[in-house]
């Protein structure tokens, strides 16, 4: 019988065992992999370390940096500027308090942005309504549209209207006026305390009712408290809202 050196046996073992490990444990790894829907094709004839094969075939990348890392979320802070405008005076687009909830108000802002935005101000779908409701759908802790520590600029004037603090609350009063001062704007925001909260019984039933039996809290452009003027309107009154690029 032909004798084989220890080095030869060792080298052969190194070639065989990674394949055995892959064939044994790869099905288990695939079962728990979040990428289990990906078609897997291993070419075991190619020299590669076990770690490299598993990274390439399960994770979709490689230990040498050949994969595509997950892209960070993109918003107006990274793809800015962050804009704010109001629809009533600037776009001549008003609405009763029956927006169809928060999602309807966001759609209203997208429509207004498509009509009003200058080129380079982002896609209209990036704009959301600066309002609060009492259902918990939108407030400082839920789906809030103001980023913390960020300047908000009017797209028409190019001036900073306000800057937000670490909680996503805009400074009061405005640093610069909106183009149309004195416009009343639905907000549903109570800014009388140290933070912003939804105004009780003043969100037009979470922005779903447009009759005179319900009330909506308003702000006023040019007012020191432009998101909360301590006044309400009946919800059948057509007014604008603030829209921000998110």
Secondary structure as a PSIPRED ss2 file (coil, helix, strand):
# PSIPRED VFORMAT (PSIPRED V4.0)

   1 X C   1.000  0.000  0.000
   2 X C   1.000  0.000  0.000
   3 X C   1.000  0.000  0.000
   4 X C   1.000  0.000  0.000
   5 X C   1.000  0.000  0.000
   6 X H   0.000  1.000  0.000
   7 X H   0.000  1.000  0.000
   8 X H   0.000  1.000  0.000
   9 X H   0.000  1.000  0.000
  10 X H   0.000  1.000  0.000
  11 X H   0.000  1.000  0.000
  12 X H   0.000  1.000  0.000
  13 X H   0.000  1.000  0.000
  14 X H   0.000  1.000  0.000
  15 X H   0.000  1.000  0.000
  16 X H   0.000  1.000  0.000
  17 X H   0.000  1.000  0.000
  18 X H   0.000  1.000  0.000
  19 X H   0.000  1.000  0.000
  20 X H   0.000  1.000  0.000
  21 X H   0.000  1.000  0.000
  22 X H   0.000  1.000  0.000
  23 X H   0.000  1.000  0.000
  24 X H   0.000  1.000  0.000
  25 X H   0.000  1.000  0.000
  26 X H   0.000  1.000  0.000
  27 X H   0.000  1.000  0.000
  28 X H   0.000  1.000  0.000
  29 X H   0.000  1.000  0.000
  30 X H   0.000  1.000  0.000
  31 X H   0.000  1.000  0.000
  32 X H   0.000  1.000  0.000
  33 X C   1.000  0.000  0.000
  34 X C   1.000  0.000  0.000
  35 X C   1.000  0.000  0.000
  36 X C   1.000  0.000  0.000
  37 X C   1.000  0.000  0.000
  38 X C   1.000  0.000  0.000
  39 X C   1.000  0.000  0.000
  40 X C   1.000  0.000  0.000
  41 X C   1.000  0.000  0.000
  42 X C   1.000  0.000  0.000
  43 X C   1.000  0.000  0.000
  44 X C   1.000  0.000  0.000
  45 X C   1.000  0.000  0.000
  46 X C   1.000  0.000  0.000
  47 X C   1.000  0.000  0.000
  48 X C   1.000  0.000  0.000
  49 X C   1.000  0.000  0.000
  50 X H   0.000  1.000  0.000
  51 X H   0.000  1.000  0.000
  52 X H   0.000  1.000  0.000
  53 X H   0.000  1.000  0.000
  54 X H   0.000  1.000  0.000
  55 X H   0.000  1.000  0.000
  56 X H   0.000  1.000  0.000
  57 X H   0.000  1.000  0.000
  58 X H   0.000  1.000  0.000
  59 X C   1.000  0.000  0.000
  60 X C   1.000  0.000  0.000
  61 X C   1.000  0.000  0.000
  62 X C   1.000  0.000  0.000
  63 X C   1.000  0.000  0.000
  64 X C   1.000  0.000  0.000
  65 X C   1.000  0.000  0.000
  66 X C   1.000  0.000  0.000
  67 X C   1.000  0.000  0.000
  68 X C   1.000  0.000  0.000
  69 X C   1.000  0.000  0.000
  70 X C   1.000  0.000  0.000
  71 X C   1.000  0.000  0.000
  72 X C   1.000  0.000  0.000
  73 X C   1.000  0.000  0.000
  74 X C   1.000  0.000  0.000
  75 X C   1.000  0.000  0.000
  76 X C   1.000  0.000  0.000
  77 X C   1.000  0.000  0.000
  78 X C   1.000  0.000  0.000
  79 X C   1.000  0.000  0.000
  80 X C   1.000  0.000  0.000
  81 X C   1.000  0.000  0.000
  82 X C   1.000  0.000  0.000
  83 X E   0.000  0.000  1.000
  84 X E   0.000  0.000  1.000
  85 X E   0.000  0.000  1.000
  86 X E   0.000  0.000  1.000
  87 X H   0.000  1.000  0.000
  88 X H   0.000  1.000  0.000
  89 X H   0.000  1.000  0.000
  90 X H   0.000  1.000  0.000
  91 X C   1.000  0.000  0.000
  92 X C   1.000  0.000  0.000
  93 X C   1.000  0.000  0.000
  94 X C   1.000  0.000  0.000
  95 X E   0.000  0.000  1.000
  96 X C   1.000  0.000  0.000
  97 X C   1.000  0.000  0.000
  98 X C   1.000  0.000  0.000
  99 X C   1.000  0.000  0.000
 100 X C   1.000  0.000  0.000
 101 X H   0.000  1.000  0.000
 102 X H   0.000  1.000  0.000
 103 X H   0.000  1.000  0.000
 104 X H   0.000  1.000  0.000
 105 X H   0.000  1.000  0.000
 106 X H   0.000  1.000  0.000
 107 X H   0.000  1.000  0.000
 108 X H   0.000  1.000  0.000
 109 X H   0.000  1.000  0.000
 110 X H   0.000  1.000  0.000
 111 X H   0.000  1.000  0.000
 112 X H   0.000  1.000  0.000
 113 X H   0.000  1.000  0.000
 114 X H   0.000  1.000  0.000
 115 X H   0.000  1.000  0.000
 116 X H   0.000  1.000  0.000
 117 X C   1.000  0.000  0.000
 118 X C   1.000  0.000  0.000
 119 X C   1.000  0.000  0.000
 120 X C   1.000  0.000  0.000
 121 X C   1.000  0.000  0.000
 122 X C   1.000  0.000  0.000
 123 X C   1.000  0.000  0.000
 124 X H   0.000  1.000  0.000
 125 X H   0.000  1.000  0.000
 126 X H   0.000  1.000  0.000
 127 X E   0.000  0.000  1.000
 128 X E   0.000  0.000  1.000
 129 X E   0.000  0.000  1.000
 130 X C   1.000  0.000  0.000
 131 X C   1.000  0.000  0.000
 132 X C   1.000  0.000  0.000
 133 X C   1.000  0.000  0.000
 134 X C   1.000  0.000  0.000
 135 X C   1.000  0.000  0.000
 136 X C   1.000  0.000  0.000
 137 X C   1.000  0.000  0.000
 138 X C   1.000  0.000  0.000
 139 X E   0.000  0.000  1.000
 140 X C   1.000  0.000  0.000
 141 X C   1.000  0.000  0.000
 142 X E   0.000  0.000  1.000
 143 X C   1.000  0.000  0.000
 144 X C   1.000  0.000  0.000
 145 X C   1.000  0.000  0.000
 146 X C   1.000  0.000  0.000
 147 X C   1.000  0.000  0.000
 148 X C   1.000  0.000  0.000
 149 X C   1.000  0.000  0.000
 150 X C   1.000  0.000  0.000
 151 X E   0.000  0.000  1.000
 152 X E   0.000  0.000  1.000
 153 X E   0.000  0.000  1.000
 154 X C   1.000  0.000  0.000
 155 X C   1.000  0.000  0.000
 156 X C   1.000  0.000  0.000
 157 X C   1.000  0.000  0.000
 158 X C   1.000  0.000  0.000
 159 X C   1.000  0.000  0.000
 160 X E   0.000  0.000  1.000
 161 X E   0.000  0.000  1.000
 162 X E   0.000  0.000  1.000
 163 X E   0.000  0.000  1.000
 164 X E   0.000  0.000  1.000
 165 X C   1.000  0.000  0.000
 166 X C   1.000  0.000  0.000
 167 X C   1.000  0.000  0.000
 168 X C   1.000  0.000  0.000
 169 X C   1.000  0.000  0.000
 170 X E   0.000  0.000  1.000
 171 X C   1.000  0.000  0.000
 172 X C   1.000  0.000  0.000
 173 X C   1.000  0.000  0.000
 174 X C   1.000  0.000  0.000
 175 X C   1.000  0.000  0.000
 176 X C   1.000  0.000  0.000
 177 X C   1.000  0.000  0.000
 178 X C   1.000  0.000  0.000
 179 X C   1.000  0.000  0.000
 180 X C   1.000  0.000  0.000
 181 X C   1.000  0.000  0.000
 182 X C   1.000  0.000  0.000
 183 X C   1.000  0.000  0.000
 184 X E   0.000  0.000  1.000
 185 X E   0.000  0.000  1.000
 186 X E   0.000  0.000  1.000
 187 X C   1.000  0.000  0.000
 188 X C   1.000  0.000  0.000
 189 X E   0.000  0.000  1.000
 190 X E   0.000  0.000  1.000
 191 X C   1.000  0.000  0.000
 192 X C   1.000  0.000  0.000
 193 X C   1.000  0.000  0.000
 194 X C   1.000  0.000  0.000
 195 X C   1.000  0.000  0.000
 196 X C   1.000  0.000  0.000
 197 X E   0.000  0.000  1.000
 198 X E   0.000  0.000  1.000
 199 X C   1.000  0.000  0.000
 200 X C   1.000  0.000  0.000
 201 X C   1.000  0.000  0.000
 202 X C   1.000  0.000  0.000
 203 X E   0.000  0.000  1.000
 204 X H   0.000  1.000  0.000
 205 X H   0.000  1.000  0.000
 206 X H   0.000  1.000  0.000
 207 X H   0.000  1.000  0.000
 208 X C   1.000  0.000  0.000
 209 X C   1.000  0.000  0.000
 210 X C   1.000  0.000  0.000
 211 X C   1.000  0.000  0.000
 212 X C   1.000  0.000  0.000
 213 X C   1.000  0.000  0.000
 214 X C   1.000  0.000  0.000
 215 X E   0.000  0.000  1.000
 216 X E   0.000  0.000  1.000
 217 X E   0.000  0.000  1.000
 218 X E   0.000  0.000  1.000
 219 X E   0.000  0.000  1.000
 220 X E   0.000  0.000  1.000
 221 X C   1.000  0.000  0.000
 222 X C   1.000  0.000  0.000
 223 X C   1.000  0.000  0.000
 224 X C   1.000  0.000  0.000
 225 X C   1.000  0.000  0.000
 226 X C   1.000  0.000  0.000
 227 X C   1.000  0.000  0.000
 228 X C   1.000  0.000  0.000
 229 X C   1.000  0.000  0.000
 230 X C   1.000  0.000  0.000
 231 X E   0.000  0.000  1.000
 232 X E   0.000  0.000  1.000
 233 X E   0.000  0.000  1.000
 234 X E   0.000  0.000  1.000
 235 X C   1.000  0.000  0.000
 236 X C   1.000  0.000  0.000
 237 X C   1.000  0.000  0.000
 238 X C   1.000  0.000  0.000
 239 X E   0.000  0.000  1.000
 240 X E   0.000  0.000  1.000
 241 X E   0.000  0.000  1.000
 242 X E   0.000  0.000  1.000
 243 X E   0.000  0.000  1.000
 244 X E   0.000  0.000  1.000
 245 X E   0.000  0.000  1.000
 246 X C   1.000  0.000  0.000
